[in-house]
Amino acid sequence: MADASRTDLEDHSNAPGGALTGASAALRGLKVLDLTRVRSGPTCVRQLADWGADVIKVETPLDTEELGGPRAGSDFQNLHRNKRSLTLDLKKPQAKEAFLKLARTADVIVENFRPAVKTRLGIDYETLSQSNPGLIYASISGFGQDGPMADRPGFDQIAQGMGGLMSITGEPGAGPMRVGIPIADLCAGLFAAQGILIALFERQSSGKGQWVQTSLLQAQVFMLDFQAARVLMDGHVPGQAGNNHPTCIPTGVFQTADGHMNIAVTGNAIWDKFCDAMDRPDWREDARYATQESRLEHRDALNAEIEALTRGAPTGTWIARLTEAGVPAGEINDIAQVFETPQVRHLDLAQPVQSHERGATEMVGQPILMSRTPSTIAAPPPLAGEHSAQILAELGYSETEIAAMKEAGAT
């Protein structure tokens, strides 16, 4: 049980008998209750499951389709591997009692309800931490747990717009543009996972849990990074720059004889190498291009001169030439080509798994390599309620009691 007497993570070594094993040894013995749906919450919990935590996905009975897509869909499959599934209808007393018992044994609970929902259900941090003071409770919302916009429904694209990202994405003058992935959702999930790990580390010394909070809006604003710093510190409000980097010139997309490529020239040292690689040492002497500031002012002219050269040879030729010179350059792949790239294959980013619904398939593996405790996809997403009887038995319920709960629709 996660209580105030715990002082270090070694106390988590006794995982439940039915816990999944094999994903990783890094978080083995950590019990996580997953109340999340859609993307930001599952992204957070996936980080814990992939590193070996015993994650119990708490679902509504007979719920065959998640908010955001069916269980057999590639999105659901990629988000929910390495978990066990327990179905509970928290509106029924027997199910609520079982959940509260489970919560008393949990190290971590993750939820992404709208702020008022957990309080209405009686499963908020203040309530659950009374019987489990070591509990780490993570909440992900659209805009925060309180404040003037807290009750708004959250959605990734809304956060991209409110958080400023759409104002700096896309071609100048073409209007706001979202990015091609749900970056606010994903980053909120990753920040929540980071917050959980921070809280777990702090619990080693204090013996106490805490409430970890983040939101799509907070994540998106933080991810503005240097663009936000330009506003806060310099008073400069950036706009859209298309494929051009807003401060490092020349950095952008250039047409070649057989397609397009990226070139990234940052700083004067690489600029000198770039001039030599392009057989244009005269650019160094051209007053329009002599400094980063002057290159920014004359970016369109410089880009036109560069592209007049790059159109004369295939992408592969230019990448080899620039790489040899120490100038960053790369292909622009579609996503199928990404997974055909030799380096991506070498890094094992596509990992095989045998899905209940899809059979033999592949999922995206963790982007972090660990020398002793690597992560693998040890189990596919569970069937709804696949582990209900097992988990309830771990809580001390008899077969008769479990059958009665099922008959009552509580599980």
N, C-alpha and C positions, 0 to 999 in steps of 0.2 A: 504494500500500500504506500502511495506517495504521501508521506506525512512529514511533519517538521523535524523529525529525528534524523532524516537522511542528511548525510554530509557529503557524499560523493557518488559518482555514477557507478562505482563498483557495486553499490547496493541494488542495482537494477539487474544483476546477473541472472536471477532466477526467472526466466521467461515462462509464461504459462505453457503447460504441456502441449497444447495444440497450436502454439504460435508457429507461423511460417519460419523456416530457417533457410539460410543460403544466400539471401540477397547481399548481406554484408555482416561482418562482425562488429562494425563501428558503433552501431546504436542498439546492439542486441540487448534484450531485457527491458527496453523502454516501451511502455504501453501507451498507445495513442488512440484516442477516440475521435473518429473522423465524422463530423456532422455536416460536411461541406457539400456543395453542389456547384455545377457549371464549371468554372475554370480557376479563378484566383485561389479558392480554398483547396481544391484538389492539387493544384500546382505546389502549394505549400506542403501538403501531406505527402505527396509523391517524393519530395526530398527526404522525408523521414523514413518512408517505407523502403525506398531504394537503398538506404544505408542501414537497413536491418532492424528498424523498430517494428514491434508487433502492432500493426495498425488495424483497428477494427472499424470498418465502415458501417455506420449505423444508418439503416435505410427504412423506408416505409414498406410494410408488407405488400406483396403483389405489385410493387412498383417496377414495371418492366422497362420503363423508359425514363431516363434522367432528364431534368431540365437541361436543354442544350443539345440533346441527341440521344439516340437509342444505344443500348448497351453494346450492341454488335458494331456500332460505328467506330471508325478509326480514332476519332477524338476521345471518346470514352475509354476505349481500350488503352490508348497511350497514357491516359491520366491515372488509371486506377489499378495498375499492376501491383504485385507484392503486398496485397491486403487480404484480410479476412472480412466476411460480410455477416452482419447480424441485422435481422429485420425486427423492428420494434415500432408499434404505433403508440407514440408518446402521449396520445390523448386517452389511452386506456390505462387504468390504475396499475394492472399487473406489469405492463410494459414500462411505465414510469418508475415503478419500484425497482425493476431489474436494471434500468438505466442508472438510477441513483446508486445502486450497489456497485455497478461497474465503474461509475465515476469516482467512487471512494477508493478504487484500486488503481486509477489511472495516473500516469505521470503528466500527460498532456491531453488537452481537448482543443480541437480546432473547429471553428464555426464561421460561416459567412452569411448568416441571416441578416435581414435588416435589423437595426439596433434594438427595436422594441420586442422582437419576436422571442428571443431567449428569456427575457424577463417574464413575458406572458406565459411561457412554458414552464417557468420555474427551474431553468437550467443555466442561469447566468453565473458569472464568476463569484459574485458575492454570496450566492446561495450554496454553490458547490464547494467553495473553499472553506466553509465553516466546518465541514466534516473531513476535508482533505486540504489542510493548510499548505501542503507541498505542491499543490496542483499548479501547473503552468497552463493558463487558459488563453488561447490566441483567437482574436476576433479580426476578421477582415470585412470591411464595409466599403460602400461607394465613396463616402465623403467624411468618415469619422463617426465615432460613437456619440458625439454631442455637437452642439453648434447649430447655426442657423440653417444649414443644409443637410443635417444628419439624416433626416427622414426621407430625403429624395431617393428614388430607386437608382441604383448604380448600374452602369454599363460601360464597357471598355471605351467605346468610341466617344461617349459623353465625357469621360475623364481625359481622353486625348485632346478633345477640344477645349475643355475648361482648364486643363493643365498646360496649355500653350503649345503643345507639340504640333498640332495641325497648322498653326500659323507659321511654322518654320519648315514645313514639309511640302514638297512639290515645286513646280516651276514658278518663277516669279510672275505675278499677275494672273495666275490660273485659278486662284481661289484656294481655300483651305483643303488640305489633303491628309487623310489618315494614313498611317503606315500599314504595311501588309500583314502584320501580326498583332494580336491583342496585347500590346506591350504593357499597358497599365495593369491588366489582369495578371500577366506573368510576373511582372516585377513586384506587385503587391504580394503575390504568393511567395516569391523568393525572399522578400524582406521579412515576411511573417516567419518563415522557416529560420532565417537568421536570428530573429528576435527570440524564438523558442530556444535555440541553442545558446544564446547569450543568457537567457533566464535559467536554463539548466546549469550552466557553468556557475552562475551566481549562487544558485541553490546549494552548491557544494559547500560554501562557507556560511550561508545564512540559515540553511535548512528550510527556507520558505519559498513558496511559489509566488507567482504574480500574474497580473493581467497584461498580456502583450496585445497591442493594437496597431493596426495600420489600415490604410485604405487605398483605393485606386487613385484618388486624387493626390494623396501624399506621395505615393510611389511615382506618379507621373511628374509631379513637380520636382522631386529629387532627381529624376532621370534627365531633367533638362541640363543639369551639370554645368558645363562651362558657359552654355547659353544663358542660364539663370545668373551665373556670376557676372556676366557682361552687363546684365540689367541692374543687379543689386549694387555692384561695385563701380561700374563705369557709366551707368545711365544710358547704355546703348541698347536699343530695342531691335533685335535682329528680325529679319524677314525671311522669306523663302529664297533659297539659293539653288534649288533644283539639285543636280548632281555635283555641283561645285561645293567644295568645302568652304565654309564662311570665312575662314582666316588663313588657311594654308594653301598657297597658290604656287604652282598649278596642281590641284588635286581634283580629279573628276573622271568622267567617262569620255573616252575618245574612240572614234570609229577607226577600224582597221580594214584591211583588205577582205577579211572574211567574217567581220562581226564588230564587236565592241570590247573594250578592256578598261580596267581601272588603272590609273596612275596616281601615286600619292607622293608629292614632293613637299617635304616639310623642313623648313630651315635652309640656311644658305649652304651648309656643307653638302646636303643632298642635292640642292639646286646646282651646285658646281658639277657633281657627278652626272646629273641629268643632262646638263649642257654637253658634256663630253660624250655621253652615250648616244645622244641624238646628232652628234657631229655638228653641233651649233655652238662653238665656243664664243661666237660673237654675241650671243644672248647675254653673256655675263657683262659685256661692255655696253650694252644697250641701256640707256638711262631709264627707259620705260620698265625694265625688268631687273634693275640692279638690286633692289631691296624688296622685302616682303610687302611693304606698303605700296611701292610703285607697281609691283606685279598685281596687287589687288586692284589698284586703280585702272590698270590696263589689261585686266584678266581676259576679256573677250578677244582682244587682239592676239594675246599670247596663245590662248587656246586654239584660235584659228590657225596659227602658224604650226602648232604642235600637230593638230589633226591633219594638216596638209602633208605632213611626213608620215604619220601613223597609217594613213589610208594606203600607203605604198607597199605594205608588207602584212602578212598574216599575224593574228594575235600571238600565236606561239613564238614566232620569231622575235617579236617585240618583248615579250615577257622574258625570254631567255636572255636577250641583250641587256635589258634593264636590270634583271636580277643579278647578272654577272657584274654589273657596275655598282651594285648596292643600292639600287633605287626600287622602292616597293612598287610592284605591279602585279596584276592578277586578272584571271578570267572572270567573266560574269556568267555564272551558271544558272540554268533553271534548276528546280529542286531535284529532279531526277538525276541531272548531271552531278549535283552535289554528292549524292551517295555512290556515284561511279568514280569519284575522284580518288586516286590512290592513297592520298594522305588521310582522307576521311575513312576509307576502308581500314587503313593501318591503325587508326585510333578506335576502331570497333564502335563507332557511333550508331550503327544499325545492329541491333542484337536480336537473335532468333528467340521465338517463344511459341508455345503451343496453346492457342486460344481456345476456350470452350466454344465460342460462337464462330470463329473464323478458321480454326485449324492452324496449320503452320503459317506463321507470319513473322514480321519483324517490327520492332519498336525502337524509338530513339533512346539510346542509353545515356547515362550520366556523363557530363562533360568534365568531370573531375577524376583524375587518376590518383590512387592511393597505393603506396608500396606494400602495405601489409593487410589492409582491409578494403579491398576493391568492392565496387557495387556491381551487381548483376541483376538481370530480370529473372528472378527465381520462380515466379508464379504469375500466371495471367490474371486479369481482373476476375474477381470471384463472381459466381452466379449470385443473384439476389438471395440472401439468406442461407448461402451455402454452409456457413459455419455457425448458424444460430444455435443448434442443439449443443454443439461442442463448447461454445462460449458460455452458454447458460449453465452447462454442467460444471465448467470451471468455477462459476460463481456459487456452486453448491446446490443447484436445482436438480431435483430427481427427474427421472424419465417421465413419471406420472405428471409432475408439475409442468414440465416442458410441453407435454402433449395437451394439457389443459389450456395452457397459454395459447398454443396454436389453434385449438378449437375455438377459443374466444376471439381470435383474430388479433391478439396482442403481439404475435410474432410470426 
